[in-house]
C-alpha cells in the first residue's frame, strides 16, 4: 500500500506478485485469500493502465471468491465493483448495465442480494415505482423496525426473497443465449 501511495506502482506490483506466490505455496490457489490477493494485484495493474491484465485476474478471482465467501460478503462485493470498473475502462459494455424497478421501498439486504447475483456488471435499482410499501428483511422484522410492522406493509421477508429471485431471473433473460 505504501508503494502505491508513493507512486511506485511497478514496485507495488512486484510485491503483490510475490505475495501471490507465497499465498499459492502456503494455501494453494483456490481459496478466498489467494483470490483477494489477485484482486489487489488487479487494482495495481488497473492503476498502471494494464486493464486487460487486471480483467484477466478478476475473471479468475471472482468465481473463487463467490463460491468461498458467498454473494453477499463484502470482500466479494468489493471485488465485483473492481471488476466492473476495469471492464468499463476496457469499454466492455456487453452485459455491463441492468436497470431494475420495483414498487417497494425495500431494505438494503434485498438490494445487495440483487446486485451481487445480477448477470450485469453494474445493476441500478429504482424503488417506489408505483404504489408500493416497505419491504422488510428478516433483520428488520427481528429488530421490530417501523417498516416491518403489519401497519406499514402487507408483505414480509418471504416476499422480499421472491422479489430478489424474480428480479435476478428477469435480468438473466437479457443475457440468455
Short mmCIF file of the C-alpha atoms (twelve columns), coordinates in Angstrom:
data_MODEL
# 
_entry.id   MODEL 
# 
loop_
_atom_site.group_PDB 
_atom_site.id 
_atom_site.type_symbol 
_atom_site.label_atom_id 
_atom_site.label_alt_id 
_atom_site.label_comp_id 
_atom_site.label_asym_id 
_atom_site.label_seq_id 
_atom_site.Cartn_x 
_atom_site.Cartn_y 
_atom_site.Cartn_z 
_atom_site.pdbx_PDB_model_num 
ATOM 1   C CA . UNK A 1   0.000   0.000   0.000   1 
ATOM 2   C CA . UNK A 2   2.803   2.412   0.859   1 
ATOM 3   C CA . UNK A 3   4.472   1.890   -2.526  1 
ATOM 4   C CA . UNK A 4   1.175   2.564   -4.274  1 
ATOM 5   C CA . UNK A 5   0.684   5.814   -2.353  1 
ATOM 6   C CA . UNK A 6   4.241   6.838   -3.162  1 
ATOM 7   C CA . UNK A 7   3.534   6.250   -6.856  1 
ATOM 8   C CA . UNK A 8   5.872   3.264   -7.165  1 
ATOM 9   C CA . UNK A 9   3.327   1.115   -8.967  1 
ATOM 10  C CA . UNK A 10  5.922   -1.233  -10.541 1 
ATOM 11  C CA . UNK A 11  7.349   -1.839  -7.060  1 
ATOM 12  C CA . UNK A 12  3.863   -2.432  -5.639  1 
ATOM 13  C CA . UNK A 13  3.107   -4.828  -8.491  1 
ATOM 14  C CA . UNK A 14  6.296   -6.799  -7.817  1 
ATOM 15  C CA . UNK A 15  5.473   -7.117  -4.097  1 
ATOM 16  C CA . UNK A 16  1.875   -8.124  -4.825  1 
ATOM 17  C CA . UNK A 17  3.076   -10.801 -7.267  1 
ATOM 18  C CA . UNK A 18  5.443   -12.068 -4.578  1 
ATOM 19  C CA . UNK A 19  2.549   -12.189 -2.094  1 
ATOM 20  C CA . UNK A 20  0.551   -14.156 -4.658  1 
ATOM 21  C CA . UNK A 21  3.352   -16.706 -4.974  1 
ATOM 22  C CA . UNK A 22  3.660   -17.070 -1.189  1 
ATOM 23  C CA . UNK A 23  -0.099  -17.476 -0.757  1 
ATOM 24  C CA . UNK A 24  -0.151  -20.112 -3.523  1 
ATOM 25  C CA . UNK A 25  2.709   -22.026 -1.906  1 
ATOM 26  C CA . UNK A 26  1.215   -21.918 1.586   1 
ATOM 27  C CA . UNK A 27  -2.543  -22.226 0.974   1 
ATOM 28  C CA . UNK A 28  -2.991  -23.043 -2.716  1 
ATOM 29  C CA . UNK A 29  -4.728  -21.115 -5.457  1 
ATOM 30  C CA . UNK A 30  -8.416  -21.940 -4.844  1 
ATOM 31  C CA . UNK A 31  -9.025  -20.084 -1.601  1 
ATOM 32  C CA . UNK A 32  -10.575 -16.689 -0.962  1 
ATOM 33  C CA . UNK A 33  -7.316  -15.202 0.363   1 
ATOM 34  C CA . UNK A 34  -5.482  -16.053 -2.863  1 
ATOM 35  C CA . UNK A 35  -8.373  -14.545 -4.831  1 
ATOM 36  C CA . UNK A 36  -8.276  -11.392 -2.684  1 
ATOM 37  C CA . UNK A 37  -4.529  -11.027 -3.334  1 
ATOM 38  C CA . UNK A 38  -5.393  -11.345 -7.046  1 
ATOM 39  C CA . UNK A 39  -7.929  -8.553  -6.566  1 
ATOM 40  C CA . UNK A 40  -5.205  -6.391  -5.003  1 
ATOM 41  C CA . UNK A 41  -2.856  -7.099  -7.899  1 
ATOM 42  C CA . UNK A 42  -5.678  -6.326  -10.316 1 
ATOM 43  C CA . UNK A 43  -6.135  -2.904  -8.694  1 
ATOM 44  C CA . UNK A 44  -2.425  -2.145  -9.044  1 
ATOM 45  C CA . UNK A 45  -2.496  -3.226  -12.691 1 
ATOM 46  C CA . UNK A 46  -5.553  -1.025  -13.249 1 
ATOM 47  C CA . UNK A 47  -3.719  1.942   -11.710 1 
ATOM 48  C CA . UNK A 48  -0.943  1.366   -14.273 1 
ATOM 49  C CA . UNK A 49  -3.418  1.235   -17.158 1 
ATOM 50  C CA . UNK A 50  -2.927  -2.517  -17.652 1 
ATOM 51  C CA . UNK A 51  -6.659  -3.100  -17.923 1 
ATOM 52  C CA . UNK A 52  -6.617  -6.372  -19.887 1 
ATOM 53  C CA . UNK A 53  -4.290  -7.995  -17.346 1 
ATOM 54  C CA . UNK A 54  -6.412  -6.667  -14.473 1 
ATOM 55  C CA . UNK A 55  -9.584  -8.023  -16.103 1 
ATOM 56  C CA . UNK A 56  -7.990  -11.409 -16.666 1 
ATOM 57  C CA . UNK A 57  -7.121  -11.712 -12.969 1 
ATOM 58  C CA . UNK A 58  -10.606 -10.673 -11.859 1 
ATOM 59  C CA . UNK A 59  -12.300 -13.181 -14.159 1 
ATOM 60  C CA . UNK A 60  -10.407 -15.931 -12.300 1 
ATOM 61  C CA . UNK A 61  -10.746 -14.442 -8.806  1 
ATOM 62  C CA . UNK A 62  -14.469 -13.609 -8.793  1 
ATOM 63  C CA . UNK A 63  -15.861 -17.159 -9.059  1 
ATOM 64  C CA . UNK A 64  -13.460 -18.372 -6.363  1 
ATOM 65  C CA . UNK A 65  -14.495 -15.564 -4.011  1 
ATOM 66  C CA . UNK A 66  -18.188 -16.061 -4.744  1 
ATOM 67  C CA . UNK A 67  -18.011 -19.806 -4.089  1 
ATOM 68  C CA . UNK A 68  -15.923 -19.448 -0.930  1 
ATOM 69  C CA . UNK A 69  -17.476 -16.350 0.635   1 
ATOM 70  C CA . UNK A 70  -20.963 -16.071 -0.832  1 
ATOM 71  C CA . UNK A 71  -22.600 -13.426 -2.973  1 
ATOM 72  C CA . UNK A 72  -23.297 -11.007 -0.127  1 
ATOM 73  C CA . UNK A 73  -19.851 -10.971 1.526   1 
ATOM 74  C CA . UNK A 74  -18.270 -7.510  1.486   1 
ATOM 75  C CA . UNK A 75  -14.944 -8.792  0.116   1 
ATOM 76  C CA . UNK A 76  -16.749 -10.388 -2.823  1 
ATOM 77  C CA . UNK A 77  -18.845 -7.273  -3.425  1 
ATOM 78  C CA . UNK A 78  -15.705 -5.097  -3.367  1 
ATOM 79  C CA . UNK A 79  -14.164 -7.407  -5.968  1 
ATOM 80  C CA . UNK A 80  -17.288 -7.172  -8.157  1 
ATOM 81  C CA . UNK A 81  -17.025 -3.384  -8.030  1 
ATOM 82  C CA . UNK A 82  -13.340 -3.544  -9.002  1 
ATOM 83  C CA . UNK A 83  -14.133 -5.874  -11.906 1 
ATOM 84  C CA . UNK A 84  -16.917 -3.602  -13.117 1 
ATOM 85  C CA . UNK A 85  -14.630 -0.580  -13.073 1 
ATOM 86  C CA . UNK A 86  -11.949 -2.436  -15.070 1 
ATOM 87  C CA . UNK A 87  -14.468 -3.666  -17.637 1 
ATOM 88  C CA . UNK A 88  -15.822 -0.172  -18.079 1 
ATOM 89  C CA . UNK A 89  -12.265 1.114   -18.625 1 
ATOM 90  C CA . UNK A 90  -11.874 -1.584  -21.287 1 
ATOM 91  C CA . UNK A 91  -15.112 -0.260  -22.771 1 
ATOM 92  C CA . UNK A 92  -16.574 -3.736  -22.320 1 
ATOM 93  C CA . UNK A 93  -20.209 -2.734  -22.156 1 
ATOM 94  C CA . UNK A 94  -21.510 -6.154  -23.155 1 
ATOM 95  C CA . UNK A 95  -23.735 -7.072  -20.253 1 
ATOM 96  C CA . UNK A 96  -22.428 -4.168  -18.265 1 
ATOM 97  C CA . UNK A 97  -25.581 -2.448  -17.026 1 
ATOM 98  C CA . UNK A 98  -29.023 -3.517  -15.848 1 
ATOM 99  C CA . UNK A 99  -31.792 -1.292  -14.554 1 
ATOM 100 C CA . UNK A 100 -34.436 -2.923  -12.358 1 
ATOM 101 C CA . UNK A 101 -37.513 -1.228  -10.948 1 
ATOM 102 C CA . UNK A 102 -39.986 -2.334  -8.307  1 
ATOM 103 C CA . UNK A 103 -42.937 -0.841  -6.434  1 
ATOM 104 C CA . UNK A 104 -41.457 -1.253  -2.944  1 
ATOM 105 C CA . UNK A 105 -39.052 0.535   -0.673  1 
ATOM 106 C CA . UNK A 106 -37.038 -2.471  0.371   1 
ATOM 107 C CA . UNK A 107 -34.375 -2.833  2.988   1 
ATOM 108 C CA . UNK A 108 -30.753 -2.792  1.837   1 
ATOM 109 C CA . UNK A 109 -30.383 -6.576  2.271   1 
ATOM 110 C CA . UNK A 110 -32.522 -7.181  -0.811  1 
ATOM 111 C CA . UNK A 111 -30.732 -4.601  -2.953  1 
ATOM 112 C CA . UNK A 112 -27.336 -6.062  -2.091  1 
ATOM 113 C CA . UNK A 113 -28.553 -9.557  -2.978  1 
ATOM 114 C CA . UNK A 114 -29.882 -8.392  -6.352  1 
ATOM 115 C CA . UNK A 115 -26.693 -6.527  -7.221  1 
ATOM 116 C CA . UNK A 116 -24.436 -9.392  -6.124  1 
ATOM 117 C CA . UNK A 117 -26.339 -12.019 -8.117  1 
ATOM 118 C CA . UNK A 118 -27.027 -9.909  -11.211 1 
ATOM 119 C CA . UNK A 119 -25.630 -11.049 -14.561 1 
ATOM 120 C CA . UNK A 120 -24.801 -7.426  -15.316 1 
ATOM 121 C CA . UNK A 121 -21.514 -5.858  -14.315 1 
ATOM 122 C CA . UNK A 122 -23.435 -2.963  -12.769 1 
ATOM 123 C CA . UNK A 123 -27.044 -3.058  -11.653 1 
ATOM 124 C CA . UNK A 124 -29.073 0.024   -10.825 1 
ATOM 125 C CA . UNK A 125 -32.174 -0.369  -8.698  1 
ATOM 126 C CA . UNK A 126 -35.083 2.069   -8.718  1 
ATOM 127 C CA . UNK A 127 -37.562 1.732   -5.865  1 
ATOM 128 C CA . UNK A 128 -41.075 3.108   -5.307  1 
ATOM 129 C CA . UNK A 129 -42.124 2.749   -8.935  1 
ATOM 130 C CA . UNK A 130 -45.863 2.547   -8.358  1 
ATOM 131 C CA . UNK A 131 -47.948 2.228   -5.228  1 
ATOM 132 C CA . UNK A 132 -45.713 0.101   -3.051  1 
ATOM 133 C CA . UNK A 133 -44.984 -0.141  0.639   1 
ATOM 134 C CA . UNK A 134 -41.991 -1.061  2.749   1 
ATOM 135 C CA . UNK A 135 -40.497 -4.492  2.075   1 
ATOM 136 C CA . UNK A 136 -38.758 -5.586  5.283   1 
ATOM 137 C CA . UNK A 137 -35.902 -8.070  5.581   1 
ATOM 138 C CA . UNK A 138 -35.631 -10.756 8.246   1 
ATOM 139 C CA . UNK A 139 -33.287 -8.443  10.155  1 
ATOM 140 C CA . UNK A 140 -35.855 -5.626  10.045  1 
ATOM 141 C CA . UNK A 141 -38.567 -7.911  11.402  1 
ATOM 142 C CA . UNK A 142 -36.267 -9.244  14.133  1 
ATOM 143 C CA . UNK A 143 -35.356 -5.675  15.110  1 
ATOM 144 C CA . UNK A 144 -39.019 -4.593  15.113  1 
ATOM 145 C CA . UNK A 145 -38.311 -1.842  12.607  1 
ATOM 146 C CA . UNK A 146 -41.156 0.579   11.881  1 
ATOM 147 C CA . UNK A 147 -41.287 -0.612  8.248   1 
ATOM 148 C CA . UNK A 148 -41.655 -4.230  9.318   1 
ATOM 149 C CA . UNK A 149 -44.923 -3.993  11.248  1 
ATOM 150 C CA . UNK A 150 -48.217 -5.027  9.605   1 
ATOM 151 C CA . UNK A 151 -49.485 -1.431  9.643   1 
ATOM 152 C CA . UNK A 152 -46.584 -0.436  7.348   1 
ATOM 153 C CA . UNK A 153 -46.598 -3.314  4.896   1 
ATOM 154 C CA . UNK A 154 -48.731 -6.270  3.837   1 
ATOM 155 C CA . UNK A 155 -45.616 -8.047  2.502   1 
ATOM 156 C CA . UNK A 156 -42.961 -9.726  4.629   1 
ATOM 157 C CA . UNK A 157 -39.417 -11.026 4.146   1 
ATOM 158 C CA . UNK A 158 -40.593 -14.011 2.084   1 
ATOM 159 C CA . UNK A 159 -41.975 -11.532 -0.443  1 
ATOM 160 C CA . UNK A 160 -38.594 -9.801  -0.490  1 
ATOM 161 C CA . UNK A 161 -36.826 -13.051 -1.258  1 
ATOM 162 C CA . UNK A 162 -39.342 -13.703 -4.019  1 
ATOM 163 C CA . UNK A 163 -38.716 -10.216 -5.432  1 
ATOM 164 C CA . UNK A 164 -34.943 -10.830 -5.391  1 
ATOM 165 C CA . UNK A 165 -35.296 -14.142 -7.251  1 
ATOM 166 C CA . UNK A 166 -37.783 -12.712 -9.754  1 
ATOM 167 C CA . UNK A 167 -35.546 -9.696  -10.462 1 
ATOM 168 C CA . UNK A 168 -32.451 -11.877 -10.924 1 
ATOM 169 C CA . UNK A 169 -34.310 -14.162 -13.328 1 
ATOM 170 C CA . UNK A 170 -35.626 -11.168 -15.280 1 
ATOM 171 C CA . UNK A 171 -32.112 -9.714  -15.610 1 
ATOM 172 C CA . UNK A 172 -30.689 -13.094 -16.683 1 
ATOM 173 C CA . UNK A 173 -33.122 -13.198 -19.617 1 
ATOM 174 C CA . UNK A 174 -31.314 -10.274 -21.222 1 
ATOM 175 C CA . UNK A 175 -28.076 -12.264 -21.269 1 
ATOM 176 C CA . UNK A 176 -29.576 -15.587 -22.343 1 
ATOM 177 C CA . UNK A 177 -28.028 -17.015 -25.478 1 
# 
